[in-house]
Amino acid sequence: MRKERIEEITLLRAMAFLAIVLQHSIGEYIYRQDILPQDATMLGMLFHFTRYGTLTFVFLSAMIMFYKYEEDKLSYGPFMKKRFTDIFVPFMCWTFVYTWLILGPPWNGAGRFVTEYGNQLLSPTYGYQLWFVVMIFQFYLLFPVILWVTKKVKNAFIRRWGERPKALSVRVGILMLGCAVLYAGLLWLSYYRLFDISRGMTGVWKWLIDHRTLLLLFYWFYVALGAVCAFGLQRWRSFIEKSFALNLLLFVVLYIWLGYELLSNSSGNFTLQPSTYLRPITFMLIVPNLFVMYAIALHIQRIGGVMLKVMRWIGTYSFGGFLAHALVLSMVAQLTRPLQGGGYHLWMTAATFVVVAAGSLGLTKLISMLPFGRWIVGSTGKRRKGAAAGGSSGRAVTRAQSTRSAN
């Protein structure tokens, strides 16, 4: 039996993409010398609202894989071939573009270019958003092992509480709370202790600690969350909708907390460093934020209309837009950096966000129409004609006519 297509995935991709573009647009302006304190404060608050962006992509990547291979047999060769062509090859192409952008054409010092290009494939900095691809590809490489472990846990829970769905849901909730505590402990170690521990270290351990933001280990909770969603989709949707008010309240409280920290630690010079992903308080903010956005995606799916169509279109081209948006942002920055923003940095950020989001999505759409476009922006797939524009229930989803995976 064919599984239903999880329609909200495309909507969440769109939301995550827009959040990432807004984050990087904010980063372009918030550190400028002529920014006024009130503009910097507003941009900092907007930045906290968008922290769910990249980690939603982690959650969705895991959710898609576990959902597809919950029962289907995994053939590692074809599995990795698809990931390589759809994800890693575009990553290589855009790494080349960003390396060219910084160093100039490769024929002006070919040796240096090749060396730096190789370094960027391991630890992207020129295309700063590309670190996500390096990290998520570790998930794909290790997926057979991760899938085996999660299935073992799932089967153990089903054997114990399979006849009592409510008891099973409670136990899974307790398990995830325990995982959240362990993960928060890992983030505490990362943010408050690993820098001191790494002093005096050399070699591979020093490199791994210094580049821990690239390591899948430091994002494992979102992978586990994706597995819980995939293995109990209907219960997950019900939980998301029933807990919306609580999640919204938690998000607002933590949002205010982080905003207070931002103002307290930014006397004269604003810094967004305390809002790093690898900090316990940021993790505590992101999880209810992600849950709230998931509920909003279900609501958009339910009501249909123009918003659903627009978000579907954005979600369809979101990966290519994600790869390209730093290039578009750098082009916009060439025009805006010479300007004196005065008291208009908030509005300049908003305008930049709109231009960069539209420009990167439009560029992705154009490239995808080329015969070799898939190698540059990944596979955008093709939606079947007559796909439902939304149903009477937030849990109503259309079924795909092919076995093409949602990713």
N, C-alpha and C positions, 0 to 999 in steps of 0.2 A: 504494500500500500504506500502510495506517495504521501509524503508529509506535506502539511500545509506550508505555504510560503509565509515567513514571518515579515509581514508588511511594515511593521514599525521600525525594522532595522534601517531601512532607507531613510526614514524620517529622522532617526537618531543620528545617522551619519551626517545628514544635512545640518542638524543642530550642532554637532561636534565640529564640523568644518567651519561654520560661521563663528563659533566660539574661538577657535584657533586663530582665524583671521583677525578677529577683534583683539585678541591678546597681543598679537604681533603688531597690529596698528597702534595699540596703546604704547607698546615698547618703543615705537619710533618717536613718540612725542613726550613721554613722561619725564625723560631725562634731559630735555632741552633746557638750556640755561635761562631762557626768557619766559619759561612757563610760570604762571601765577599759582600760588598755593591752592586756591580754590579749584583750579583746573586739574592740578596734580592730584588733589584729594578725590575728585570725581573719577578720574581715570583709574586711580588705585582701587576704588570701590567696584568699578566696572570690571577691572582685571580679576578681582576675586570671584565675581559672578561667573566668569568664563573658565574657571580652573577645571571644570569637568571635561573640557574638550578632548584633549589627547587621550586621557584615560578612558573615556567612553569608547574610543577606537579600540583600545586594548580589550575592554569588556565585550564589545561586539565581535571582534575577531575570535575570541574564545567561544563566545556563544554560538557563532555560526559553525565552527569546527565541531564542537561537541554535539550540536543538534544534528548535523549531517551524519556524523559517524557514531551516533549513539547505538545504532543497530547495523548500519552498513559496514562492510568489511573495508578496512583501510589498506590500499595498495600504495606502499611508500614511494615507489618510483614515480608513477603518474601524479601522485599527490604533490611531491616536491617539484616536479616539472611544471605543474600549473602555477604553484607559488613563485617559482623562479621567473617564469615568463610574465606573469601578471603583476608581480610586485618587485622582485629584485632587479630585473632588467630595466624597468622604468627608473628605479632608484639609481642604477648605474648611469643612465642617460642624464638624469638631472644633476647627479654629482659632477659629471663632466661639464655640464653647463655652468654650474656655480663655481667650479674650479677655474674655468675659462674666464668667468666674470671677474674673479679676484686676481688671477695671475696673468691674464691675457692669453692670447692664442697659444696652443701647445708647441707650435714651431718656433716660438721665441723662448728657447731654453727647454728643449724636449725632456732632458733628463730630470730637471727640477719638476716639471709639470707631471711626469709619470710618477715620481716619488710622492708628490703631494696628493695626486689623485688617489694613489693607493692608501695614503693615510686618511683621506676623507672617506673612503669606503669603510674604514674601520671605526673612525671617530669623526663624524661630520661636524664641521663648524661653519663652513662657508654657506652651505644650505642648512641652516641651523635647525630647521624642522625635520630634517631627514634622520635624526637620531632615532626616531620612532621606528623606521624601517629596520635599522640594525637590531633594535631590541625585539621587535615582533617576529623577525625572521628566526630568532633563537627559539621562539615558541613553536614555529612550524618544524624546525629541525628536531626538536625534542617531543613533538606532539604524540608519536606512538607510545612513548613511555608515560607521558602525562595522561593520555587517554586510558591506558591500562590501569594506572593508579586510581583515577577517578571512577572508572567502572567498578573496580574492586570495592571502593568505598560505597558507591551507589548500591551494588548488589548486597553488601552487608546490611545496609539500612533497610532494603526491601525485605530481606529474609527476616529481619527482626520486627519491622513495623508495617510490612506490605499490606496487611489486612486492615490496617487502621490509618487511613490517609491523614487524619488530623494529628495523630501521634507522630507520624512520619514528618509532617511539616514542622511540628514543634521541635523535634530532634534535629532536623536540618537547620532550623533557626538557631538553636543552641550551638551547633557545630560552627556555623558562620560567625556567631558572636565570639566564640573562642578563637577562630581564625583571625578575626578583626583585632583582637587583643594581641595575638602573636605578631601580626603584621605591624601594628602600631609600635610594638617593642622593637622590631627590626628598624623601623623608621627613626625611632628615638636613638638607637645605636648609630644609624647612618648620619643623622643630623648633628648629634651632640658629642659623639665619641670617635667615629672612624677617622676624622681628620688628625686627631692627636695620636691615634694608634698607628697611623700610616707614617708618622715621622720616623725617619731613620730607615724605613723599608726601601728596598730596591727590587728591581726585576718585575716579574709578572704579577706578584701580589700587590706591589705598589701601583702598577698600572690598573689592575682591576678595581682597587679601592678608589683611585682617582677618577676612574671612568664608570663608577657604579651606576650613574644615571642611564647608562646604556645596557645594563644587565637585566634580564628578565626576572631574576631573583627578587629584585626590588619592586616588582609589580605583580607578584604572584597572586595577591588577593583578588585582583580584578579578573584574573584567569579563573580562579575558583568561583567567583560570583557568576561569570559567564557559564560555567558548568552547571551551577544550581539552576539558572534560568533555563538552559537548554534541556535539562533532564526533567523539568517539571514546568513546562511553559504555561499551561493554563493556571496552575496554582500560583506561579510567579506573577502573572498578569493580575490575578485576583488580589494578591498581596500588595502589589504596587498601587492599585486603585483604592483599596481599603485603608492603606497607611498613608495616603497622600497628605492629609492634614498634619499628621505627626511629622512626616518627613519635611514638609514645608516649615513647620515650627522649628525643627532642629536646624535646618539650613539657615533660617533667619537669625537664630541665636548665634550660631557659629560665624555667620557672615558679619554680624555686628562685632563679635569678639575679634575677628581678624582685622576688621576695619579700625577698631580701637588700637590694636597693635601697630597697624600701619601708621596711624597718626602719632602714636607715642614714640616710635622708633625713627621718625622721619623729620626731625627738627631741622628745617632748612634744606635738607637734601633727601629726596624721596628714594627709597630703594624697594624693589619687589623681591629681593632675595629671601626674606623670611617666608614668602609664599611658595617656596619650592615644593614640588610634588613629594619629595622625600622628607617630609616633616609631619609628625603625627597630627597636629591641628589642621593642616591642610587636607590630609586624608579624611579626617572627621568631617570636614566641610564638603568634600567632593562626593562622598557616598550618598548622603541625603539629596544633594544637588542632582546627582545622576538619577536617583529614584524619582524625583520631581519631574525631571525632563522626560523620563520614560512615560510617566503618567500623562504628560502633555502630548507626547507622541500618540498614545492610545486615544486621547481625546480628539486630536486632529484626524486620526484615522476614522473615528466614529462619525464626525460631522461632515467630512468630505469637503467639497467645494474648491475654490481657487487656492486656498492655503495648502491643501493636500497636494494639489498638482504642482505648485511651485516647490514645495519641500521635497517632493519625489524627484523633480528634475534636478534640484541642487544635490540631493543625495546620490543620484545616479552618477554625477560627474565629480563627486567630492574628493575621490582619491587623486585624480589628476589635478584638481584645483589645489589640493593640499601640497602636492609636489611643486606646483608652479607659483603659488601665491607669494613666496619670498622674492621671486624674480620680479613679479608685478609690483610688489611693495617697494623694491629697490628703485624701480623706474619712477614711481610716484615720489619717492623721497628725493630724487634728484631735482624735482621741481619745488618741493616744499621746504627743504632744508635751508635754502638761501633766504626764505621769507622770515620776517619778524612776526611771530604768532601773536604776541601780546596776550590779550585775554581771550583768544579764539582757539586755543589748542584743543579744547573739548570738541568744538565743531569741526576743526580740521581732522581730528581723529575719526569722527563719525563719517565725514566725507571720504576720507582715505579708506575706511572700512568698506564702504559701499563700492568704491571704484575697484579696490583690490579683489573683493569677493566676486563682483561681476566680471572683472577682467580675467581672473584666473579660471573661472568657470567657462567663460566664452572661449578662451584659448584652449581649454581642454576639449570643449565641444568641437572646435575646428580641427584640432589634431586627431581626435577620435574618428573623424570622417576620412582620414587618409588611410591608404592601404596598410601602412606600417604603424598606424596610430597606436595600436595596442602595446607596442614595444616602448612607447614613450609615456603614455598616460594610463596604462593598464586596461583591463577589460571593463567596459561600461555595461555590457550585457544588453539584452533587448527585452523590454517588457512585452508581454503578450497583448494583443489587441483585445479591447473590451475588458481590461482589468477593472475590477471594481473600484469606484472612486470613494468608497467608504460604506460602511454598513450601519445597521441600527444598533449594533453592539460594539463596544470597544474591543471585544475579543473576536469579532468577525473578521476573517481574513480570507483572501482569495487563495486558490490553489494554482500552483504553477502547472503548465502544460508540458514541461520538460523536466528532466532531472538535473538541470543546471543548478549548481549550488548558489546560495544567496550572496556569496562573496565573489 
